[in-house]
Amino acid sequence: MHLAAILETELLWPDEAAAQTSAERLARALLPLPDALLELHGPLGAGKTTFTRLLLRALGVQGRIKSPSYAVMESYELPAGGVASHFDFYRFGDPREWEDAGFRDVFASPGLKVCEWPEKAAGQLPPADLQFFIELQSDDSRRVRVVGAPRLVEALR
């Protein structure tokens, strides 16, 4: 059995500009055709949707980027080709809702998948290429532990 190598690093985002720098670095590592699963963990207000919006902008997405809180999934065509799908599983009461929603085909297809609240779809998602664990600090900064594929973690350092 071969285990994929993983790497871990810690980031500090004192403000949105620091999160934007991380998003831009990650976007460069994902281009030209992003094909990865990113998980964003953290409490309400930690900045998961903001980081996703910054990443999609860094990948060239124009126009309105909506939170998928109610729709569960929003998809965006990427300028270089391919699709980025943003998921928010916060409202899931049972991981089987993932299957019932028909997401198996989306996750089996190439493209970028960014998942907020992935623990609500526990056991249904394929292994993540990168996981962000975002902690809101008392000064409104964010401490972020990043775990995943070495080339993506390295890009964030």
MARRONU-695747 format. One record per atom (N, C-alpha, C): residue number from 1; residue in one letter; atom name; x, y, z. Coordinates in steps of 0.05 Angstrom, whole numbers, padded with zeros to 5 digits. Example, Ala and Ser with C-alpha at 12.3 -4.5 7.8 and 13.67 -1.06 7.14 Angstrom:
# residues 2
- 1/A/N/00264/-00114/00156
- 1/A/CA/00246/-00090/00156
- 1/A/C/00264/-00066/00156
- 2/S/N/00257/-00045/00142
- 2/S/CA/00273/-00021/00143
- 2/S/C/00258/00001/00157
# end
This chain:
# residues 157
- 1/M/N/00017/-00024/00000
- 1/M/CA/00000/00000/00000
- 1/M/C/00018/00025/00000
- 2/H/N/00012/00043/-00018
- 2/H/CA/00027/00068/-00020
- 2/H/C/00011/00091/-00008
- 3/L/N/00023/00105/00011
- 3/L/CA/00010/00128/00022
- 3/L/C/00021/00153/00009
- 4/A/N/00004/00171/00001
- 4/A/CA/00013/00196/-00012
- 4/A/C/00027/00213/00009
- 5/A/N/00048/00226/00001
- 5/A/CA/00063/00243/00018
- 5/A/C/00046/00267/00025
- 6/I/N/00047/00276/00050
- 6/I/CA/00033/00300/00058
- 6/I/C/00053/00319/00072
- 7/L/N/00047/00343/00071
- 7/L/CA/00064/00364/00084
- 7/L/C/00045/00381/00100
- 8/E/N/00056/00395/00120
- 8/E/CA/00039/00413/00136
- 8/E/C/00055/00439/00141
- 9/T/N/00040/00460/00141
- 9/T/CA/00052/00486/00148
- 9/T/C/00031/00503/00163
- 10/E/N/00041/00524/00175
- 10/E/CA/00022/00542/00189
- 10/E/C/00026/00570/00177
- 11/L/N/00003/00583/00172
- 11/L/CA/00003/00610/00162
- 11/L/C/-00011/00629/00182
- 12/L/N/-00004/00654/00180
- 12/L/CA/-00019/00674/00196
- 12/L/C/-00029/00694/00176
- 13/W/N/-00056/00699/00177
- 13/W/CA/-00068/00719/00161
- 13/W/C/-00077/00742/00179
- 14/P/N/-00060/00762/00182
- 14/P/CA/-00068/00784/00200
- 14/P/C/-00091/00801/00188
- 15/D/N/-00095/00799/00162
- 15/D/CA/-00116/00814/00148
- 15/D/C/-00123/00800/00122
- 16/E/N/-00143/00812/00108
- 16/E/CA/-00152/00799/00083
- 16/E/C/-00130/00800/00061
- 17/A/N/-00112/00820/00062
- 17/A/CA/-00090/00821/00043
- 17/A/C/-00072/00797/00045
- 18/A/N/-00067/00787/00070
- 18/A/CA/-00050/00763/00074
- 18/A/C/-00064/00739/00063
- 19/A/N/-00091/00737/00067
- 19/A/CA/-00106/00715/00055
- 19/A/C/-00105/00716/00025
- 20/Q/N/-00106/00740/00014
- 20/Q/CA/-00105/00743/-00015
- 20/Q/C/-00078/00734/-00026
- 21/T/N/-00057/00740/-00012
- 21/T/CA/-00030/00731/-00020
- 21/T/C/-00029/00700/-00021
- 22/S/N/-00041/00687/-00001
- 22/S/CA/-00042/00658/-00001
- 22/S/C/-00058/00648/-00024
- 23/A/N/-00081/00661/-00029
- 23/A/CA/-00099/00652/-00051
- 23/A/C/-00084/00655/-00078
- 24/E/N/-00069/00676/-00082
- 24/E/CA/-00055/00681/-00107
- 24/E/C/-00033/00660/-00110
- 25/R/N/-00019/00654/-00089
- 25/R/CA/00003/00633/-00090
- 25/R/C/-00009/00606/-00097
- 26/L/N/-00032/00599/-00084
- 26/L/CA/-00045/00574/-00090
- 26/L/C/-00055/00573/-00119
- 27/A/N/-00066/00595/-00128
- 27/A/CA/-00077/00596/-00156
- 27/A/C/-00054/00590/-00175
- 28/R/N/-00031/00602/-00171
- 28/R/CA/-00008/00597/-00189
- 28/R/C/00000/00568/-00189
- 29/A/N/-00001/00555/-00166
- 29/A/CA/00006/00526/-00164
- 29/A/C/-00016/00509/-00178
- 30/L/N/-00040/00518/-00178
- 30/L/CA/-00062/00502/-00190
- 30/L/C/-00065/00506/-00220
- 31/L/N/-00056/00528/-00231
- 31/L/CA/-00058/00533/-00259
- 31/L/C/-00039/00516/-00275
- 32/P/N/-00044/00510/-00301
- 32/P/CA/-00064/00522/-00318
- 32/P/C/-00092/00510/-00316
- 33/L/N/-00095/00485/-00309
- 33/L/CA/-00122/00473/-00306
- 33/L/C/-00125/00462/-00278
- 34/P/N/-00137/00477/-00260
- 34/P/CA/-00140/00468/-00232
- 34/P/C/-00156/00442/-00231
- 35/D/N/-00145/00423/-00217
- 35/D/CA/-00158/00397/-00213
- 35/D/C/-00150/00387/-00185
- 36/A/N/-00165/00396/-00165
- 36/A/CA/-00158/00389/-00137
- 36/A/C/-00183/00392/-00120
- 37/L/N/-00182/00379/-00097
- 37/L/CA/-00203/00381/-00077
- 37/L/C/-00190/00395/-00053
- 38/L/N/-00202/00418/-00046
- 38/L/CA/-00194/00434/-00023
- 38/L/C/-00216/00433/-00002
- 39/E/N/-00208/00428/00023
- 39/E/CA/-00227/00428/00045
- 39/E/C/-00220/00452/00063
- 40/L/N/-00241/00467/00070
- 40/L/CA/-00238/00490/00088
- 40/L/C/-00253/00484/00114
- 41/H/N/-00238/00482/00135
- 41/H/CA/-00249/00477/00162
- 41/H/C/-00247/00502/00179
- 42/G/N/-00267/00507/00195
- 42/G/CA/-00266/00530/00213
- 42/G/C/-00294/00537/00221
- 43/P/N/-00296/00552/00243
- 43/P/CA/-00323/00561/00253
- 43/P/C/-00335/00582/00235
- 44/L/N/-00360/00587/00240
- 44/L/CA/-00374/00609/00225
- 44/L/C/-00357/00635/00229
- 45/G/N/-00354/00649/00208
- 45/G/CA/-00340/00675/00209
- 45/G/C/-00309/00672/00208
- 46/A/N/-00299/00648/00203
- 46/A/CA/-00270/00644/00202
- 46/A/C/-00258/00655/00176
- 47/G/N/-00273/00657/00155
- 47/G/CA/-00263/00668/00130
- 47/G/C/-00262/00647/00108
- 48/K/N/-00277/00625/00110
- 48/K/CA/-00276/00604/00090
- 48/K/C/-00287/00615/00063
- 49/T/N/-00309/00628/00063
- 49/T/CA/-00321/00638/00039
- 49/T/C/-00304/00661/00027
- 50/T/N/-00293/00678/00044
- 50/T/CA/-00276/00699/00035
- 50/T/C/-00251/00688/00021
- 51/F/N/-00239/00667/00033
- 51/F/CA/-00215/00656/00020
- 51/F/C/-00222/00643/-00007
- 52/T/N/-00245/00630/-00008
- 52/T/CA/-00254/00618/-00033
- 52/T/C/-00258/00639/-00054
- 53/R/N/-00271/00661/-00047
- 53/R/CA/-00275/00683/-00065
- 53/R/C/-00248/00694/-00075
- 54/L/N/-00229/00697/-00057
- 54/L/CA/-00202/00707/-00065
- 54/L/C/-00188/00688/-00084
- 55/L/N/-00191/00662/-00079
- 55/L/CA/-00179/00642/-00096
- 55/L/C/-00192/00642/-00124
- 56/L/N/-00218/00643/-00125
- 56/L/CA/-00232/00643/-00151
- 56/L/C/-00224/00668/-00167
- 57/R/N/-00222/00691/-00153
- 57/R/CA/-00213/00716/-00167
- 57/R/C/-00185/00712/-00177
- 58/A/N/-00167/00700/-00161
- 58/A/CA/-00139/00696/-00169
- 58/A/C/-00138/00677/-00193
- 59/L/N/-00158/00660/-00196
- 59/L/CA/-00159/00641/-00219
- 59/L/C/-00172/00654/-00243
- 60/G/N/-00181/00679/-00240
- 60/G/CA/-00192/00694/-00263
- 60/G/C/-00222/00695/-00265
- 61/V/N/-00236/00685/-00245
- 61/V/CA/-00265/00686/-00246
- 61/V/C/-00275/00715/-00243
- 62/Q/N/-00292/00724/-00262
- 62/Q/CA/-00303/00751/-00262
- 62/Q/C/-00332/00750/-00253
- 63/G/N/-00343/00773/-00248
- 63/G/CA/-00371/00774/-00240
- 63/G/C/-00376/00766/-00211
- 64/R/N/-00401/00762/-00205
- 64/R/CA/-00409/00757/-00177
- 64/R/C/-00401/00729/-00169
- 65/I/N/-00389/00727/-00146
- 65/I/CA/-00383/00701/-00134
- 65/I/C/-00400/00698/-00109
- 66/K/N/-00420/00681/-00111
- 66/K/CA/-00440/00678/-00090
- 66/K/C/-00432/00657/-00070
- 67/S/N/-00441/00660/-00045
- 67/S/CA/-00437/00639/-00025
- 67/S/C/-00457/00617/-00031
- 68/P/N/-00448/00592/-00030
- 68/P/CA/-00467/00570/-00036
- 68/P/C/-00482/00561/-00012
- 69/S/N/-00486/00578/00008
- 69/S/CA/-00499/00570/00033
- 69/S/C/-00526/00557/00028
- 70/Y/N/-00542/00568/00010
- 70/Y/CA/-00569/00557/00006
- 70/Y/C/-00570/00538/-00018
- 71/A/N/-00554/00543/-00039
- 71/A/CA/-00554/00526/-00062
- 71/A/C/-00537/00501/-00058
- 72/V/N/-00520/00501/-00039
- 72/V/CA/-00501/00480/-00032
- 72/V/C/-00477/00480/-00051
- 73/M/N/-00482/00485/-00077
- 73/M/CA/-00460/00486/-00097
- 73/M/C/-00464/00509/-00116
- 74/E/N/-00442/00523/-00121
- 74/E/CA/-00440/00543/-00143
- 74/E/C/-00417/00536/-00160
- 75/S/N/-00420/00536/-00186
- 75/S/CA/-00399/00529/-00205
- 75/S/C/-00391/00553/-00222
- 76/Y/N/-00365/00554/-00229
- 76/Y/CA/-00355/00577/-00244
- 76/Y/C/-00337/00566/-00267
- 77/E/N/-00341/00576/-00291
- 77/E/CA/-00323/00570/-00313
- 77/E/C/-00297/00585/-00309
- 78/L/N/-00275/00571/-00312
- 78/L/CA/-00249/00585/-00309
- 78/L/C/-00239/00595/-00336
- 79/P/N/-00227/00618/-00337
- 79/P/CA/-00218/00630/-00363
- 79/P/C/-00200/00611/-00379
- 80/A/N/-00182/00596/-00366
- 80/A/CA/-00164/00579/-00381
- 80/A/C/-00177/00552/-00388
- 81/G/N/-00202/00549/-00381
- 81/G/CA/-00216/00524/-00385
- 81/G/C/-00220/00509/-00359
- 82/G/N/-00239/00492/-00359
- 82/G/CA/-00245/00477/-00334
- 82/G/C/-00266/00491/-00317
- 83/V/N/-00272/00478/-00295
- 83/V/CA/-00293/00488/-00277
- 83/V/C/-00283/00488/-00249
- 84/A/N/-00292/00507/-00233
- 84/A/CA/-00287/00508/-00205
- 84/A/C/-00315/00506/-00191
- 85/S/N/-00318/00488/-00172
- 85/S/CA/-00343/00484/-00158
- 85/S/C/-00338/00490/-00129
- 86/H/N/-00355/00507/-00118
- 86/H/CA/-00353/00516/-00090
- 86/H/C/-00377/00504/-00075
- 87/F/N/-00372/00488/-00054
- 87/F/CA/-00392/00474/-00039
- 87/F/C/-00393/00485/-00011
- 88/D/N/-00417/00486/00001
- 88/D/CA/-00421/00492/00029
- 88/D/C/-00440/00472/00040
- 89/F/N/-00429/00453/00056
- 89/F/CA/-00445/00431/00067
- 89/F/C/-00456/00437/00095
- 90/Y/N/-00456/00463/00103
- 90/Y/CA/-00464/00470/00130
- 90/Y/C/-00492/00460/00137
- 91/R/N/-00510/00461/00119
- 91/R/CA/-00538/00454/00125
- 91/R/C/-00543/00423/00123
- 92/F/N/-00523/00408/00116
- 92/F/CA/-00528/00379/00114
- 92/F/C/-00532/00368/00142
- 93/G/N/-00553/00352/00146
- 93/G/CA/-00558/00339/00171
- 93/G/C/-00548/00311/00172
- 94/D/N/-00543/00300/00148
- 94/D/CA/-00534/00272/00145
- 94/D/C/-00516/00270/00121
- 95/P/N/-00492/00257/00124
- 95/P/CA/-00474/00255/00101
- 95/P/C/-00486/00243/00076
- 96/R/N/-00507/00227/00079
- 96/R/CA/-00520/00215/00055
- 96/R/C/-00533/00235/00037
- 97/E/N/-00538/00259/00048
- 97/E/CA/-00550/00281/00032
- 97/E/C/-00531/00287/00008
- 98/W/N/-00505/00283/00012
- 98/W/CA/-00486/00287/-00009
- 98/W/C/-00492/00269/-00033
- 99/E/N/-00496/00244/-00027
- 99/E/CA/-00503/00225/-00048
- 99/E/C/-00530/00232/-00061
- 100/D/N/-00550/00238/-00044
- 100/D/CA/-00576/00245/-00054
- 100/D/C/-00576/00269/-00072
- 101/A/N/-00557/00288/-00067
- 101/A/CA/-00555/00312/-00083
- 101/A/C/-00542/00307/-00110
- 102/G/N/-00531/00283/-00114
- 102/G/CA/-00519/00276/-00140
- 102/G/C/-00491/00287/-00144
- 103/F/N/-00476/00292/-00122
- 103/F/CA/-00449/00303/-00124
- 103/F/C/-00428/00283/-00132
- 104/R/N/-00434/00257/-00132
- 104/R/CA/-00414/00237/-00139
- 104/R/C/-00402/00243/-00167
- 105/D/N/-00419/00250/-00186
- 105/D/CA/-00409/00256/-00213
- 105/D/C/-00392/00281/-00214
- 106/V/N/-00399/00301/-00199
- 106/V/CA/-00383/00326/-00198
- 106/V/C/-00355/00319/-00187
- 107/F/N/-00354/00304/-00166
- 107/F/CA/-00328/00298/-00154
- 107/F/C/-00312/00278/-00170
- 108/A/N/-00325/00263/-00187
- 108/A/CA/-00310/00244/-00205
- 108/A/C/-00299/00258/-00229
- 109/S/N/-00309/00282/-00235
- 109/S/CA/-00300/00297/-00259
- 109/S/C/-00276/00314/-00252
- 110/P/N/-00260/00321/-00272
- 110/P/CA/-00237/00339/-00267
- 110/P/C/-00248/00367/-00259
- 111/G/N/-00231/00382/-00246
- 111/G/CA/-00238/00409/-00238
- 111/G/C/-00231/00415/-00209
- 112/L/N/-00234/00440/-00202
- 112/L/CA/-00228/00448/-00175
- 112/L/C/-00253/00446/-00158
- 113/K/N/-00251/00433/-00135
- 113/K/CA/-00273/00432/-00116
- 113/K/C/-00264/00444/-00090
- 114/V/N/-00278/00464/-00081
- 114/V/CA/-00272/00477/-00055
- 114/V/C/-00296/00472/-00037
- 115/C/N/-00291/00459/-00014
- 115/C/CA/-00312/00450/00004
- 115/C/C/-00311/00464/00031
- 116/E/N/-00332/00478/00038
- 116/E/CA/-00335/00488/00065
- 116/E/C/-00351/00468/00080
- 117/W/N/-00345/00465/00106
- 117/W/CA/-00358/00446/00124
- 117/W/C/-00357/00417/00113
- 118/P/N/-00333/00408/00104
- 118/P/CA/-00331/00381/00093
- 118/P/C/-00339/00359/00113
- 119/E/N/-00336/00365/00139
- 119/E/CA/-00343/00344/00159
- 119/E/C/-00373/00337/00158
- 120/K/N/-00390/00355/00147
- 120/K/CA/-00418/00349/00144
- 120/K/C/-00424/00329/00122
- 121/A/N/-00404/00323/00105
- 121/A/CA/-00406/00303/00084
- 121/A/C/-00386/00280/00090
- 122/A/N/-00381/00276/00115
- 122/A/CA/-00361/00256/00124
- 122/A/C/-00366/00229/00111
- 123/G/N/-00344/00218/00101
- 123/G/CA/-00345/00191/00089
- 123/G/C/-00354/00191/00060
- 124/Q/N/-00362/00214/00050
- 124/Q/CA/-00372/00215/00023
- 124/Q/C/-00351/00228/00004
- 125/L/N/-00335/00246/00014
- 125/L/CA/-00316/00260/-00003
- 125/L/C/-00291/00243/-00008
- 126/P/N/-00279/00246/-00032
- 126/P/CA/-00254/00233/-00037
- 126/P/C/-00232/00247/-00019
- 127/P/N/-00208/00235/-00017
- 127/P/CA/-00187/00248/-00001
- 127/P/C/-00181/00276/-00012
- 128/A/N/-00177/00295/00006
- 128/A/CA/-00171/00322/-00002
- 128/A/C/-00142/00325/-00010
- 129/D/N/-00137/00342/-00030
- 129/D/CA/-00110/00349/-00038
- 129/D/C/-00098/00369/-00019
- 130/L/N/-00115/00386/-00006
- 130/L/CA/-00106/00406/00012
- 130/L/C/-00128/00412/00032
- 131/Q/N/-00121/00414/00057
- 131/Q/CA/-00140/00420/00079
- 131/Q/C/-00130/00445/00093
- 132/F/N/-00149/00464/00097
- 132/F/CA/-00143/00488/00112
- 132/F/C/-00159/00486/00138
- 133/F/N/-00145/00490/00160
- 133/F/CA/-00158/00491/00186
- 133/F/C/-00155/00520/00196
- 134/I/N/-00176/00536/00194
- 134/I/CA/-00175/00565/00200
- 134/I/C/-00185/00570/00228
- 135/E/N/-00169/00584/00244
- 135/E/CA/-00177/00591/00271
- 135/E/C/-00177/00622/00273
- 136/L/N/-00200/00632/00281
- 136/L/CA/-00203/00661/00285
- 136/L/C/-00190/00668/00312
- 137/Q/N/-00172/00687/00311
- 137/Q/CA/-00158/00696/00335
- 137/Q/C/-00172/00720/00348
- 138/S/N/-00165/00726/00373
- 138/S/CA/-00179/00748/00387
- 138/S/C/-00174/00775/00375
- 139/D/N/-00153/00778/00359
- 139/D/CA/-00147/00804/00346
- 139/D/C/-00158/00805/00317
- 140/D/N/-00176/00785/00310
- 140/D/CA/-00188/00783/00284
- 140/D/C/-00169/00772/00262
- 141/S/N/-00144/00765/00270
- 141/S/CA/-00127/00752/00251
- 141/S/C/-00136/00723/00249
- 142/R/N/-00124/00708/00230
- 142/R/CA/-00130/00680/00227
- 142/R/C/-00104/00664/00228
- 143/R/N/-00104/00643/00244
- 143/R/CA/-00082/00624/00244
- 143/R/C/-00092/00601/00228
- 144/V/N/-00076/00593/00208
- 144/V/CA/-00085/00573/00189
- 144/V/C/-00065/00550/00187
- 145/R/N/-00074/00526/00194
- 145/R/CA/-00057/00502/00190
- 145/R/C/-00065/00490/00163
- 146/V/N/-00045/00485/00147
- 146/V/CA/-00050/00474/00120
- 146/V/C/-00037/00447/00118
- 147/V/N/-00052/00427/00109
- 147/V/CA/-00042/00400/00107
- 147/V/C/-00049/00389/00079
- 148/G/N/-00030/00376/00066
- 148/G/CA/-00037/00365/00040
- 148/G/C/-00013/00359/00022
- 149/A/N/-00019/00358/-00003
- 149/A/CA/00000/00352/-00024
- 149/A/C/00024/00371/-00022
- 150/P/N/00048/00360/-00021
- 150/P/CA/00072/00377/-00017
- 150/P/C/00074/00400/-00037
- 151/R/N/00068/00396/-00063
- 151/R/CA/00071/00418/-00082
- 151/R/C/00052/00441/-00076
- 152/L/N/00029/00435/-00065
- 152/L/CA/00009/00456/-00059
- 152/L/C/00016/00470/-00032
- 153/V/N/00025/00454/-00012
- 153/V/CA/00033/00466/00013
- 153/V/C/00057/00484/00009
- 154/E/N/00077/00474/-00006
- 154/E/CA/00101/00490/-00012
- 154/E/C/00094/00516/-00025
- 155/A/N/00074/00516/-00043
- 155/A/CA/00067/00541/-00057
- 155/A/C/00057/00562/-00037
- 156/L/N/00046/00554/-00015
- 156/L/CA/00035/00572/00005
- 156/L/C/00056/00584/00024
- 157/R/N/00080/00572/00024
- 157/R/CA/00100/00581/00043
- 157/R/C/00113/00607/00035
# end
